[in-house]
Amino acid sequence: MQISNDILVRVVVITWLLVCVGANVACGQNDPIDAQNALTVKKPKISEEVCPVTELRVSETSYAAVRRPPGQGPFPAVIFLHGGLGQSNMAQLRTNALNQPTQTRFLAWGYQIVSATRRAIRHDPLDRGVVTDTLALIEKVRALPEVDPDSVVMYGGSGGGTLALEVASVSDKVAAIAAGEPATIIYMGMFTKDHIVRDHSGKITGDRRWDVMNADPRVLYTDELKQRTRKKMAGIECPVLILHGDQHALKKFNFEVLVPELESLGKKVTVEKYPGEKHGFYWGRSKNPAMPLKANRDANAFFQKYIHVPPQPVDEKHIAMVPLR
């Protein structure tokens, strides 16, 4: 009897996802995002009636949209750091907290989620004000009565991933960080205000980041930058998880420079690779949505090794699995 290619593909996909689910059960995860995803990966939707969105304002440049699971806590908290050089408004942060697959998954898994922003640094990618903003926000989150202060973690992507590294370099107030394809051309001081493009009036019209990313990282990583970077890395005390695809130019900087440097300094760094994935997959969307789901699960399992209180999953009766859009 011949088996059609379509059936074989379905069997392979189901088997792979069941292995992923089994692996997470073995890690002790209570995962409400389970077998219904066998053929079509979906995202959890939890109503605002069950998990309201509240606003946490630290300053004009530092604020966040916050959601917590039902109950009194104490909860672990995950601070999400968006990518880019700009600042998000509160409406965008609320939308992310309500609809972004990665953020709603961590809420369903039982974390208090904090969709955060900081000042724009389009004028100077090395402006340390973003670190100041994020440190102040971390203190506010740790002081929330429902949050366990020793169970605060950060999950950042691209510019948010490199910001997570910057913060971890100067603070011992986070239990662990996960960085999705971190834009370490900033962390290592290679992308500077000299790469900002302005018109005749001085208005910023763009930047030349790709001039940096298309270059050889080993050439850009001068002795001076190496000394500065290693000095920063020396301050990292928490475990670091790197989530990375194999498509974006940042892989050269992170695989050839960042990770070897962290390892040479004895830092706890774990690298998870997701073949075929493009920049941004760690936020939950991809042509192959099973891979971002795996990245989210990997981060969840990683965080649970280092937080001090367990997540408190949202009851499945409050979770609707909806299509990714």
RODO-2510 file (C-alpha; in nm, 4 decimals, decimal comma):
residues 325
     n   res          X          Y          Z
     1     m     0,0000     0,0000     0,0000
     2     q     0,1382     0,3387    -0,0980
     3     i     0,1193     0,6333     0,1413
     4     s     0,0705     0,9766    -0,0137
     5     n     0,3294     1,2501     0,0375
     6     d     0,0640     1,4636     0,2090
     7     i     0,0030     1,1970     0,4720
     8     l     0,3765     1,1530     0,5287
     9     v     0,4223     1,5264     0,5799
    10     r     0,1366     1,5332     0,8304
    11     v     0,2845     1,2402     1,0225
    12     v     0,6255     1,4093     1,0401
    13     v     0,4762     1,7405     1,1580
    14     i     0,2581     1,5752     1,4221
    15     t     0,5498     1,3647     1,5462
    16     w     0,7793     1,6688     1,5701
    17     l     0,5245     1,8735     1,7624
    18     l     0,4454     1,5864     1,9968
    19     v     0,8176     1,5609     2,0720
    20     c     0,8176     1,9348     2,1480
    21     v     0,5171     1,8978     2,3773
    22     g     0,6748     1,5987     2,5469
    23     a     0,9971     1,7873     2,5999
    24     n     0,8131     2,0693     2,7675
    25     v     0,6185     1,8349     2,9926
    26     a     0,9517     1,6862     3,0942
    27     c     1,0702     2,0363     3,1820
    28     g     0,7771     2,0727     3,4177
    29     q     0,5808     2,3172     3,2029
    30     n     0,2044     2,3281     3,2411
    31     d     0,1395     2,4247     2,8806
    32     p    -0,2200     2,5080     2,7820
    33     i    -0,1009     2,5608     2,4240
    34     d    -0,0974     2,1927     2,3418
    35     a    -0,2125     1,9227     2,1006
    36     q    -0,4683     2,1378     1,9200
    37     n    -0,1667     2,2960     1,7488
    38     a    -0,0579     1,9709     1,5873
    39     l    -0,1336     2,0813     1,2306
    40     t    -0,2060     2,4538     1,2624
    41     v    -0,0162     2,6557     1,5197
    42     k    -0,2379     2,9135     1,6852
    43     k    -0,2019     3,1741     1,9563
    44     p    -0,3875     3,2049     2,2880
    45     k    -0,6382     3,4850     2,3268
    46     i    -0,7354     3,5845     2,6802
    47     s    -1,0025     3,8479     2,7303
    48     e    -0,9414     4,1756     2,9087
    49     e    -1,2168     4,0766     3,1509
    50     v    -0,9994     3,7871     3,2683
    51     c    -0,6603     3,9604     3,2389
    52     p    -0,7024     4,3396     3,2146
    53     v    -0,4394     4,5650     3,0617
    54     t    -0,3015     4,8216     3,3055
    55     e    -0,0529     5,0999     3,2440
    56     l     0,2761     5,1295     3,4286
    57     r     0,4347     5,4726     3,3853
    58     v     0,7819     5,5446     3,5173
    59     s     0,8610     5,8618     3,3218
    60     e     0,7824     6,0302     2,9912
    61     t     1,0212     5,7926     2,8184
    62     s     0,9769     5,4753     3,0237
    63     y     0,6406     5,3001     3,0480
    64     a     0,4663     4,9695     2,9792
    65     a     0,1380     4,7864     2,9287
    66     v     0,0959     4,5143     3,1905
    67     r    -0,1203     4,2008     3,2160
    68     r    -0,1237     3,9449     3,4945
    69     p    -0,2798     3,6012     3,5341
    70     p    -0,5835     3,5709     3,7626
    71     g    -0,4965     3,5233     4,1281
    72     q    -0,2911     3,6923     4,3946
    73     g     0,0566     3,5811     4,2951
    74     p     0,3393     3,6159     4,3548
    75     f     0,4060     3,5810     3,9827
    76     p     0,7249     3,5751     3,7824
    77     a     0,7341     3,8697     3,5430
    78     v     0,8729     3,8859     3,1915
    79     i     0,9609     4,2286     3,0518
    80     f     0,9336     4,2401     2,6729
    81     l     1,1687     4,4791     2,4931
    82     h     1,0691     4,5604     2,1347
    83     g     1,3227     4,6084     1,8576
    84     g     1,4272     4,9175     1,6674
    85     l     1,5645     5,2563     1,7641
    86     g     1,2262     5,4182     1,8240
    87     q     0,9772     5,4464     2,1068
    88     s     0,6360     5,2776     2,1085
    89     n     0,3247     5,4570     2,2264
    90     m     0,0928     5,3081     2,4862
    91     a    -0,1627     5,2032     2,2246
    92     q     0,1011     4,9918     2,0487
    93     l     0,2126     4,8358     2,3754
    94     r    -0,1471     4,7498     2,4671
    95     t    -0,1964     4,5888     2,1266
    96     n     0,1163     4,3788     2,1744
    97     a     0,0078     4,2689     2,5221
    98     l    -0,3314     4,1660     2,3857
    99     n    -0,2401     4,0121     2,0513
   100     q     0,1271     3,9368     1,9994
   101     p     0,1688     3,5563     2,0004
   102     t     0,4818     3,5522     2,2152
   103     q     0,3408     3,7824     2,4807
   104     t     0,0031     3,6093     2,5043
   105     r     0,1738     3,2709     2,5306
   106     f     0,3760     3,3797     2,8310
   107     l     0,0618     3,5220     2,9903
   108     a    -0,1181     3,1910     2,9329
   109     w     0,1800     3,0071     3,0793
   110     g     0,1385     3,2056     3,4000
   111     y     0,3750     3,5026     3,3865
   112     q     0,2922     3,8642     3,4480
   113     i     0,3768     4,0233     3,1138
   114     v     0,5217     4,3722     3,0806
   115     s     0,5217     4,5173     2,7286
   116     a     0,7773     4,7946     2,7712
   117     t     0,9304     5,0827     2,5795
   118     r     1,2039     5,3409     2,6262
   119     r     1,3247     5,6647     2,4691
   120     a     1,4069     5,6829     2,0990
   121     i     1,7751     5,6716     2,0053
   122     r     1,7571     5,7368     1,6322
   123     h     1,9950     6,0302     1,6827
   124     d     2,2563     5,8101     1,8510
   125     p     2,2292     5,4292     1,8785
   126     l     2,4752     5,4363     2,1704
   127     d     2,2669     5,6757     2,3840
   128     r     2,2748     5,5203     2,7328
   129     g     1,9402     5,6756     2,8194
   130     v     1,7639     5,3572     2,7078
   131     v     1,9522     5,1659     2,9767
   132     t     1,8525     5,4237     3,2386
   133     d     1,4882     5,3992     3,1285
   134     t     1,4861     5,0196     3,1443
   135     l     1,6606     5,0009     3,4810
   136     a     1,3977     5,2353     3,6263
   137     l     1,1196     5,0222     3,4809
   138     i     1,2696     4,7045     3,6255
   139     e     1,2653     4,8617     3,9715
   140     k     0,8965     4,9528     3,9279
   141     v     0,8116     4,5993     3,8169
   142     r     1,0032     4,4425     4,1058
   143     a     0,8109     4,6658     4,3480
   144     l     0,4668     4,5535     4,2248
   145     p     0,2955     4,3658     4,5102
   146     e     0,1924     4,0721     4,2913
   147     v     0,5427     4,0190     4,1446
   148     d     0,8201     3,8152     4,3028
   149     p     1,1155     4,0583     4,2831
   150     d     1,3657     3,7773     4,2354
   151     s     1,1727     3,6298     3,9414
   152     v     1,1889     3,9121     3,6879
   153     v     1,3282     3,8190     3,3457
   154     m     1,3719     4,0039     3,0166
   155     y     1,2833     3,8922     2,6629
   156     g     1,4058     4,1259     2,3900
   157     g     1,4366     4,1090     2,0147
   158     s     1,6925     4,2799     1,7888
   159     g     1,7409     4,6273     1,9416
   160     g     1,5509     4,4996     2,2454
   161     g     1,7794     4,1981     2,2629
   162     t     2,0922     4,4103     2,2707
   163     l     1,9243     4,6344     2,5308
   164     a     1,8637     4,3271     2,7480
   165     l     2,2372     4,2558     2,7285
   166     e     2,3186     4,6171     2,8168
   167     v     2,0928     4,6059     3,1222
   168     a     2,2253     4,2678     3,2349
   169     s     2,5756     4,4152     3,2141
   170     v     2,5000     4,6728     3,4842
   171     s     2,2217     4,5163     3,6936
   172     d     2,1850     4,2089     3,9125
   173     k     1,8090     4,2580     3,9404
   174     v     1,7056     4,0194     3,6622
   175     a     1,7012     3,6422     3,6982
   176     a     1,7721     3,5664     3,3307
   177     i     1,7445     3,7176     2,9842
   178     a     1,6449     3,5867     2,6414
   179     a     1,7701     3,7804     2,3389
   180     g     1,6280     3,7159     1,9934
   181     e     1,8928     3,7909     1,7307
   182     p     2,0294     4,0804     1,9386
   183     a     2,1521     4,3827     1,7423
   184     t     2,4955     4,3610     1,8983
   185     i     2,6422     4,6053     1,6484
   186     i     2,5103     4,8443     1,9148
   187     y     2,6302     4,6512     2,2205
   188     m     2,9786     4,6213     2,0723
   189     g     2,9884     4,9885     1,9717
   190     m     3,0070     4,9382     1,5936
   191     f     2,6860     5,1215     1,4953
   192     t     2,7167     5,4832     1,6088
   193     k     2,5809     5,8324     1,5513
   194     d     2,8262     5,8608     1,2629
   195     h     2,5991     5,6213     1,0717
   196     i     2,2883     5,8410     1,1104
   197     v     2,1781     6,0116     0,7869
   198     r     2,0417     6,3680     0,7964
   199     d     1,9140     6,6055     0,5302
   200     h     2,0373     6,9610     0,4698
   201     s     1,8241     7,0898     0,7586
   202     g     1,9608     6,8354     1,0048
   203     k     1,6474     6,6176     1,0087
   204     i     1,7146     6,2459     1,0445
   205     t     1,6176     6,0610     0,7264
   206     g     1,7655     5,7183     0,7933
   207     d     2,0835     5,5374     0,8871
   208     r     2,3573     5,3226     0,7388
   209     r     2,3239     5,0193     0,9645
   210     w     2,3653     4,7878     0,6682
   211     d     2,7081     4,9321     0,5978
   212     v     2,7958     4,7890     0,9371
   213     m     2,6078     4,4599     0,9110
   214     n     2,7501     4,3828     0,5667
   215     a     3,1063     4,4268     0,6944
   216     d     3,3330     4,1642     0,8501
   217     p     3,2666     4,1724     1,2270
   218     r     3,6214     4,0612     1,3032
   219     v     3,7546     4,3660     1,1184
   220     l     3,5120     4,6053     1,2906
   221     y     3,5891     4,4548     1,6309
   222     t     3,8999     4,6584     1,6976
   223     d     4,1167     4,6201     2,0054
   224     e     3,9522     4,9310     2,1516
   225     l     3,5994     4,7964     2,1005
   226     k     3,7033     4,4550     2,2290
   227     q     3,8341     4,6089     2,5495
   228     r     3,5122     4,8093     2,6026
   229     t     3,2872     4,5149     2,5203
   230     r     3,4664     4,2683     2,7450
   231     k     3,4510     4,5221     3,0274
   232     k     3,0725     4,5388     2,9844
   233     m     3,0370     4,1623     2,9558
   234     a     3,2270     4,1182     3,2807
   235     g     2,9284     4,2685     3,4606
   236     i     2,6789     4,0085     3,3347
   237     e     2,5764     3,7854     3,6245
   238     c     2,2524     3,6293     3,4998
   239     p     2,2174     3,3430     3,2499
   240     v     2,1731     3,4459     2,8860
   241     l     1,9694     3,2671     2,6170
   242     i     2,0286     3,3598     2,2516
   243     l     1,7473     3,2713     2,0073
   244     h     1,8778     3,2837     1,6500
   245     g     1,7850     3,2019     1,2936
   246     d     2,0399     3,1514     1,0178
   247     q     1,9255     3,4140     0,7664
   248     h     2,0069     3,7576     0,9076
   249     a     2,3483     3,9267     0,8847
   250     l     2,3587     3,9611     1,2639
   251     k     2,4441     3,5917     1,2829
   252     k     2,8043     3,6801     1,1917
   253     f     2,8360     3,9231     1,4803
   254     n     2,6638     3,6993     1,7319
   255     f     2,8115     3,3607     1,6382
   256     e     3,1636     3,4811     1,5562
   257     v     3,2106     3,7497     1,8217
   258     l     2,9406     3,7823     2,0901
   259     v     2,8955     3,4196     2,1943
   260     p     3,2680     3,3286     2,1885
   261     e     3,3460     3,6359     2,3985
   262     l     3,0770     3,5520     2,6546
   263     e     3,2018     3,1946     2,6736
   264     s     3,5641     3,3044     2,7100
   265     l     3,4611     3,5115     3,0133
   266     g     3,2839     3,2143     3,1696
   267     k     2,9332     3,3563     3,1320
   268     k     2,6297     3,1283     3,1326
   269     v     2,5195     3,1533     2,7706
   270     t     2,2908     2,9141     2,5845
   271     v     2,2325     2,9363     2,2095
   272     e     1,9252     2,7909     2,0403
   273     k     1,9224     2,7930     1,6586
   274     y     1,6165     2,7830     1,4325
   275     p     1,7143     2,6963     1,0746
   276     g     1,5415     2,8932     0,8018
   277     e     1,4001     3,1574     1,0353
   278     k     1,4178     3,5250     0,9452
   279     h     1,4672     3,8259     1,1715
   280     g     1,1752     3,8756     1,4093
   281     f     1,0547     3,5148     1,4254
   282     y     1,0972     3,5158     1,8054
   283     w     0,7861     3,7369     1,8325
   284     g     0,5729     3,4456     1,7197
   285     r     0,5151     3,4817     1,3473
   286     s     0,6844     3,2990     1,0616
   287     k     0,6151     3,1052     0,7428
   288     n     0,6739     2,8033     0,9654
   289     p     0,4919     2,9079     1,2860
   290     a     0,5967     2,5904     1,4669
   291     m     0,9493     2,7328     1,4937
   292     p     0,8564     3,0538     1,6801
   293     l     0,6388     2,8414     1,9078
   294     k     0,9418     2,6236     1,9779
   295     a     1,1507     2,9362     2,0476
   296     n     0,8883     3,0587     2,2949
   297     r     0,8817     2,7201     2,4657
   298     d     1,2600     2,7112     2,4790
   299     a     1,2615     3,0524     2,6484
   300     n     0,9931     2,9428     2,8937
   301     a     1,1887     2,6304     2,9900
   302     f     1,5057     2,8403     3,0228
   303     f     1,3418     3,1001     3,2482
   304     q     1,1940     2,8334     3,4742
   305     k     1,5437     2,7163     3,5645
   306     y     1,6238     3,0532     3,7226
   307     i     1,3060     3,2146     3,8553
   308     h     1,2218     3,1622     4,2215
   309     v     0,8450     3,1162     4,1995
   310     p     0,6624     2,8991     3,9468
   311     p     0,4350     3,0498     3,6821
   312     q     0,0622     3,0163     3,7523
   313     p    -0,0976     2,9143     3,4208
   314     v    -0,4275     3,0679     3,3207
   315     d    -0,7143     2,8177     3,3396
   316     e    -0,7756     2,6724     2,9941
   317     k    -1,1416     2,7709     3,0139
   318     h    -1,0286     3,1326     2,9794
   319     i    -0,8090     3,0661     2,6753
   320     a    -0,9320     3,0667     2,3163
   321     m    -0,6864     2,9387     2,0573
   322     v    -0,7163     3,1676     1,7549
   323     p    -0,5385     3,1851     1,4174
   324     l    -0,2145     3,3780     1,3856
   325     r    -0,2742     3,7064     1,2055
***
